[in-house]
Amino acid sequence: MRKNIIKLILAVFLITYGEHYYYLGLNKLGVNLSDSYLTESIIILIFYVLVFILIYFLYREELSRDFRRFKRNIFPNILMSIVFFVVVTLLIAVANYIGNTLAISFKVNYVGLNNQNIFNESFDIDFVFNLLKNILIIPSIKCIIWVLGISQIISSKNKSIIISGLFGAAIAVISTKTSVIYMLINGIPYFTLYASLAYIYRKYNTNIWFSIISALFYSLFGSVLLIRLFGS
């Protein structure tokens, strides 16, 4: 238990404060991020690649074991992940609707959780950086931390699902430093996302790859699915 708590603390520190200290270190080394947009994009991507490697190192035993289990029936498992992705996307759409309705009632701004449709963008270096960082790496990191990390220290299935949602939502909105009501309302879709991914993990074979792949499908195709179902 103590080992799992330490791993989670390190992982949370990396995703929450790592970027700040990464930039401080670069400044001390004399690296100027304003040299060019391309240079800045590369440096930021390198940071998230390093974080992913470190997170993978922390949870490599669980990730490797679960991947071996996942690939034994890889095609049925991918199909199941697609089903999970559709359900998660629809749940987040409902959460966004509820959040937006509450925001109007309380007269606060609502940002919510809306993925961009990268398939409408031109294929260039920005597309590649965005795909790697925001669509693939960051969702995987957060899924590992808020689902696997928390589940390892909380034995109760229902409690771990709720706490995964609460922690994921809190980290997503607390940095805005705005009113409590703003953070509560804008945290609704994030709670829905991470609680849903935790539910998938705890209720379906405790294999983190179901949650990771469902999260990646959501990042890639969530906006496309909603447009197909409900229009623009």
C-alpha positions in Angstrom: 0.0 0.0 0.0 2.8 2.5 0.9 4.5 1.8 -2.4 1.3 2.5 -4.3 0.7 5.7 -2.4 4.3 6.9 -3.2 3.9 6.0 -6.8 0.6 8.0 -7.0 2.1 11.0 -5.3 5.0 11.1 -7.7 2.7 10.7 -10.7 0.4 13.5 -9.5 3.4 15.8 -8.9 4.7 15.1 -12.4 1.4 15.9 -14.2 0.5 18.8 -12.0 3.8 20.6 -11.3 6.3 18.9 -13.7 5.8 21.4 -16.5 6.5 24.4 -14.2 9.8 23.0 -13.0 10.7 21.8 -16.5 10.5 25.4 -17.8 12.4 26.6 -14.8 15.2 24.1 -15.6 15.2 25.1 -19.2 15.5 28.8 -18.3 18.5 28.0 -16.0 20.1 26.2 -18.9 19.5 29.3 -21.1 16.9 27.7 -23.4 14.7 30.4 -24.8 11.2 29.1 -25.5 10.4 32.2 -27.6 13.0 31.4 -30.2 10.4 30.0 -32.5 6.9 28.4 -32.4 8.4 25.1 -33.7 11.1 25.1 -31.0 8.5 25.7 -28.3 6.3 22.9 -29.6 9.2 20.4 -29.8 10.3 21.3 -26.2 6.8 20.9 -24.8 6.3 17.6 -26.7 9.6 16.3 -25.3 8.4 17.2 -21.8 5.2 15.1 -22.1 7.1 12.2 -23.7 9.4 12.2 -20.7 6.5 12.3 -18.3 4.9 9.4 -20.1 8.1 7.4 -19.9 8.3 8.2 -16.2 4.7 7.3 -15.5 5.1 4.1 -17.5 8.2 3.3 -15.5 6.2 3.7 -12.2 3.4 1.4 -13.4 5.3 -0.7 -15.9 4.5 -4.0 -14.1 0.7 -3.4 -14.1 0.7 -2.0 -17.6 2.8 -4.9 -19.1 0.7 -7.5 -17.3 -2.6 -6.1 -18.4 -1.4 -5.6 -21.9 -0.5 -9.3 -22.1 -4.0 -10.1 -20.9 -5.6 -7.6 -23.3 -3.8 -8.9 -26.5 -4.8 -12.5 -25.9 -8.3 -11.6 -27.3 -7.3 -8.4 -28.9 -10.0 -8.0 -31.5 -13.0 -8.7 -29.1 -11.3 -6.5 -26.5 -10.9 -3.6 -29.0 -14.5 -4.0 -30.1 -15.5 -3.8 -26.4 -13.4 -0.7 -26.0 -15.2 0.9 -28.9 -18.5 0.1 -27.1 -17.1 1.7 -24.0 -16.0 4.8 -26.0 -19.5 5.3 -27.4 -21.0 5.1 -24.0 -18.4 7.4 -22.4 -18.9 9.9 -25.2 -22.7 10.0 -24.7 -22.3 10.3 -21.0 -20.0 13.3 -21.4 -22.4 14.8 -23.8 -25.2 14.6 -21.2 -22.8 15.9 -18.6 -22.0 18.9 -20.8 -25.7 19.6 -21.3 -26.3 19.5 -17.5 -23.2 21.7 -16.9 -24.2 24.2 -19.5 -27.7 24.4 -18.1 -26.4 25.0 -14.6 -23.9 27.5 -15.8 -26.7 29.5 -17.4 -28.8 29.3 -14.2 -25.9 30.5 -12.0 -24.6 33.0 -14.6 -21.1 31.6 -14.9 -19.0 30.8 -18.0 -19.1 27.2 -19.0 -16.1 25.6 -20.8 -16.9 22.0 -20.3 -15.1 19.2 -22.0 -15.2 19.4 -25.8 -12.6 17.7 -28.0 -11.5 19.3 -31.2 -12.1 17.5 -34.4 -8.6 17.0 -35.6 -9.8 15.5 -38.9 -10.9 18.9 -40.0 -7.3 20.2 -39.7 -4.6 20.2 -42.4 -1.9 17.6 -42.0 1.2 19.5 -41.0 3.7 19.7 -38.2 1.1 21.3 -35.9 -1.3 18.4 -36.6 1.4 15.9 -35.6 2.4 17.7 -32.4 -1.3 18.0 -31.4 -2.0 14.4 -32.2 0.9 13.1 -30.2 0.6 15.5 -27.2 -3.1 16.2 -26.7 -4.8 13.2 -28.3 -2.5 10.3 -27.4 0.0 11.1 -24.7 -1.8 13.3 -22.2 -5.1 11.2 -22.1 -3.0 8.0 -21.6 -1.1 9.6 -18.7 -4.2 10.9 -17.0 -6.0 7.6 -17.4 -3.1 5.7 -15.8 -2.9 8.2 -12.9 -6.6 8.8 -12.1 -7.8 5.2 -12.8 -5.0 2.8 -12.2 -3.1 4.8 -9.6 -6.2 5.5 -7.4 -7.6 2.0 -7.8 -4.4 0.6 -6.4 -4.8 2.4 -3.1 -8.6 2.1 -2.6 -9.9 -1.4 -2.4 -13.6 -0.5 -2.5 -14.8 -0.5 -6.2 -17.5 2.2 -5.7 -15.3 4.5 -3.7 -12.4 4.2 -6.1 -14.7 5.1 -9.0 -16.0 8.2 -7.2 -12.6 9.3 -6.1 -11.1 8.9 -9.5 -13.8 11.2 -10.9 -13.3 13.7 -8.1 -9.6 13.9 -8.3 -9.6 14.0 -12.1 -12.1 16.8 -12.1 -10.4 18.7 -9.3 -7.0 18.8 -11.0 -8.7 19.8 -14.3 -10.5 22.9 -12.9 -8.7 24.0 -9.8 -5.9 25.7 -11.8 -8.5 28.1 -13.2 -8.5 29.9 -9.8 -12.0 31.2 -10.3 -15.2 30.9 -8.2 -16.2 27.7 -6.4 -19.4 27.5 -8.4 -17.5 27.8 -11.7 -15.2 25.0 -10.7 -18.0 22.8 -9.5 -20.0 23.2 -12.7 -17.1 22.9 -15.1 -15.9 19.9 -13.2 -19.0 17.9 -14.0 -17.9 16.5 -17.4 -14.4 15.7 -16.1 -15.9 13.8 -13.2 -18.0 11.9 -15.7 -15.0 11.0 -17.8 -12.7 9.7 -15.1 -15.5 8.0 -13.1 -16.6 6.3 -16.3 -13.1 5.1 -17.1 -12.6 3.9 -13.5 -15.9 2.1 -13.8 -14.7 0.3 -16.9 -11.5 -0.7 -15.1 -13.1 -1.9 -11.9 -16.1 -3.6 -13.4 -14.6 -5.2 -16.5 -11.6 -7.5 -15.7 -9.6 -4.8 -13.9 -7.5 -4.3 -17.1 -6.3 -0.7 -17.5 -6.0 -1.1 -21.3 -9.8 -1.1 -21.7 -9.8 2.3 -20.0 -6.8 3.7 -21.9 -8.0 2.6 -25.3 -11.5 3.9 -24.6 -10.0 7.3 -23.5 -7.9 7.4 -26.7 -10.9 6.6 -28.9 -12.8 9.4 -27.1 -9.9 11.9 -27.7 -9.7 10.9 -31.4 -13.3 10.3 -32.3 -15.5 11.9 -29.6 -16.3 15.0 -31.6 -16.8 13.1 -34.8 -19.3 10.7 -33.1 -21.3 13.5 -31.6 -21.5 15.4 -35.0 -22.6 12.2 -36.7 -25.3 11.6 -34.1 -26.6 15.1 -33.4 -25.1 17.4 -36.1 -22.8 20.4 -35.7 
